[in-house]
Amino acid sequence: MAPRTPTRERGPRARRTSAPADNAPDGAAPAGTAPAADTRPAQGATPAGRDAPAGDGRTSAPRAPHGRGRLTELRIRGLGAIDDVTLELGRGLTVVTGETGAGKTMVVTGLTLLFGGRADPGRVRATGRAGVEGRLELPEGSPVWERAAEAGAEPDDDGSLILARTVSAEGRSRAHLGGRSVPVGVVAELAEGLLAVHGQSDQLRLSRPAEQRHALDRYAGPAHLQLLETYRAAYAGWRELSADLDRRRGQARELAQAAEVLRHGLEEIEGLAPEPGEDEALDAQAKRLGDADALRAAVDEARTALVGDVTGDLGGEGLPQDATAALAAAERALSSTDDPALVLLARDLADAVAVVSDVSVQLAGYVADLDADPARLAEVLDRRAALTALVRKYADPGEGLAGVLAWADDARAKLSTLDVSDEALEALEAARDTARAEVDDLAGRISAGRRAAADGFAAEVGRELAGLAMKSARVSFSIDSHPGEPGADGIDEVALLMAAHPGAPPRPVHRGASGGELSRVMLAIEVVFAGADPVPVMVFDEVDAGVGGQAAGEIGRRLARLARDHQVVVVTHLAQVAAFADTHLVVDKSPDTAAGVTATDIRAVDGEDRVRELARMLSGLADSDTGQAHARELLAVAATARAE
């Protein structure tokens, strides 16, 4: 179970680190910076940003808490135009704005890289190494914790999970999770349940037919998804039975020979019927029988020393005094005194006499049970030799008789899969046919559920697109069923189609839409699924490309709605979208004449600074009175819309 994350004092939401990344040793962070890729963050680092109150250029915090988890901190070093910046991301909607070419998209690139995306050495600055680190705040019970623990990751001191990724100029890449080096594939696996990136150059999620089918299944509801899980289990069972039947029919001769070998071994083992631990018991018994005379002599000597010649067989007149008599004499001597200490010692001696007598009785019983029969010894040795032969034949070195018994158990289990008799094949064929009938029935019900959901899903996405400057666009689903060819997800090939304008033929969405349109289609789908998608962090890269006016405001409104249940990060150039943000980050670019490169800084703005940034986005002039007035109006409209 993940540890509970304590509330900590908040610091500034974005800062630039003064020390350059390339001054640090390989894999270490400069002093005063966020953690390097393979180190843990300094204690006291601030994980999350503030939520500004509404009014005067500030926007309200989201109305619902994020129970899914969120990314609280992101540090980027040596990537593109970014030298070294740390962003502290708040809840709800975060927008990233700035002049064209300033490096806004590097934020998206950094997030993609952090969560297992392809490492592009061309993005690495002249320092020779790029690094991205992030701090995740996850709820208790999140499946991410379980997978991270399997990889050896540990939570940070505040209960958060640290991710890190470095890329060298040569293309070598390393990933770290919770202080442990892990394969990049582990981070990418976690990312499937943590992050969804939607941008003009990152639309793989929507373009895959399997993802489109998955979206339709989710829209169909929980009962449909449960039916789909039942189908998948039935499908796996049917495939297993089919493969087993084909294997037995195709390898009947080989399987029959293998079964004969197993049966012969079982007959040999069952003929001797060994018992667990019998080999060790026989070893002890053989040693005892072989040493019977020496053991009897040792017992007689011990009994004589303890209790004397009780049988008279040893000519006891010349023997020394036995232990029992000596102890009894000592006990009587001490008991005759009145000294309390000696009386206590006398009691101890009395106890010793009782112990010696008890041992003597046990020795007598041992001698009575001692068997010196040579015939019995030969019988034990023969049995032990037979078991030893089994061990050599059926057990691995060092396993002993336990290995023989394990081989027999395994052989019995294997025999059930090697039976190629007519009766066995007929029974297996009947089981396969029954399983296939169940698969066909479930597949038909799933296909009907998809068709029933398709029209409603397409209609809802179409309504969202109408407010995203795609009023004429029409989306629909093509569902092509193949009842005779069931697959792991049913019998349907599902494709999301879009007709960009009236009269245009529907085409697969990733072919019929431009980059900006495709991002808006994904946004519309995500809004339809808002609150149901398990992915806690969503990133949109310039989904407003080619959009303006009222449509831009509608995009901002929908992103804000989506941010009620998710952490949403948006790279935008539209003030109408930026006005809806909970956190507003600005990317500034300035030439570093000393280093001969362009440096990028990212800062959080609110209040009048935010008004000035929105005015710049609107008119190109941050100090324009008209632009600032328009900016304040946008903020007021956005605040009203978010409060609805």
Summary of the structure (lengths in Angstrom):
residues: 644
radius of gyration: 40.3
end to end distance: 36.9
largest distance: 132.2
contacts: 2070
relative contact order: 0.14
helix: 50%
strand: 17%
